[in-house]
Amino acid sequence: MPFAIFGAAVALMIMLVIFVVKSLIIICPPNRVAIISGRSKTTADGRTVGYRTVKGGRTLRIPLIEQVSWMDLNNIPLEVSVLNAYSKGAIPLNVQGIANVKVSSNDSLLSNSVERFLNVPHQSIAQIAKETLEANLRGVLATLTPEEVNEDRLKFSQFLIEEADDDIKTLGLELDVLKIQNVTDEVGYLDAVGRRRTADVLKSARVTEAEKKAEAEQAEAESTQRAQIARAQAERNVVEEQNLLRVRTAELDGVARASEEEARVAGEKAKAIAEQELELERIELERRRLQADVVLPAQADLEARQLQARADAAHIVEEGAAQVEVFERLTNQYKAAGNDAHDIFVLNMLPDLIEQIVSTVNNIDIDKMTVIDNGGDGSALPGIAKQLPASVIAIAEQIETATGVDIMGPLRQKMVEGASAQNALPTESATAAPQIKAEQSEAVAAPSSVPQAPPAPPATNA
């Protein structure tokens, strides 16, 4: 029993705690604002207020000190209408429209709505907002003509929103939508404007219709004219094209003939060029054949002859050098001989002189010589024999006359010396005779023992 009482007491306490906590926790939905008043608070602009607000969240209130009030943030629909509101030009108009307002959730405007509409029903808020918008509507209508209001309602709504925005915000409200539905008047101004415009439209339509009809007829006539002109132009173009075709055909025929002639000339030219090239090839082949058969052998023979001539010239130069050396030595011997050098030189040339003298009678052939002895004493043949020494002496005298060299002088000197010796030594005459004869023979042969001068070297080309 005591346990049951204790359990009941605990349950009661828990329920009491839950109730107390629930009564102290303030949970605010997003479409409402909780205004907790009872304590002072300094706002962001430096003002001190005795309340605090909670939007879309939760908080705890202090019991017995703070109390909670609620404000809805839902839209408040309004029907805005004004009757006999004078527009620009003193024309009374009737305007009907709709608007949606709400309590502002902006912190800077929420304080205005809290101060003005806390615990105020929606009907009162809607009535205040409606009266404010109607007043603003009358003010905007006074600045616009009926035509502007009726024709450009979007512009009219924009002006109205700009005019009413400051007043609505001063109340702590926000204007979400403002639309003009209908614009009428009781004096028939808009009807008259409509009829006038209708008449203008009808007039414009009739004028436009007539103009369009005239334009259509004119366009039709112009089309007919253009068609005829186009037909004539087409026929002229056809004639011109036919003429151009004939001219072009003639040109093409001329071009074709010219091309054929050019092709024929080009063919003949190509043929002539080919024949010329063939002839050049033949000339080149003939030149190469002559080069191989004549020029190259001639060049080779020329080079061989040049080499042979160089070899012969070298041989001649060497022989000339040898003869020069012989002449130099012979000259030195002549210089060493002194005054007898002239006689030695002439005696050295004596064989050649005798050969030249003898050659004068080389062509005389003596087939047979008959000796007649007139006296009958046999003295004819010895007489002929005696003529031979005389002939030798005559030849020697001719040589002496030609060269100035006394050939017989040494013989005479030898004979004089032999006679003197014979007279001095009679007993030796028998043995001296052979010696005299030997000396005479030696004297006769002496010129041939002198070295002969070599023949002059043949003239050579440098």
Beta strands, then each sheet from edge to edge (+ up, - down):
strand 1: 25-27
strand 2: 32-42
strand 3: 48-55
strand 4: 58-60
strand 5: 67-72
strand 6: 76-86
strand 7: 92-103
strand 8: 173-184
sheet 1: 1+ 4-
sheet 2: 3+ 2- 5+
sheet 3: 6+ 7- 8+
end
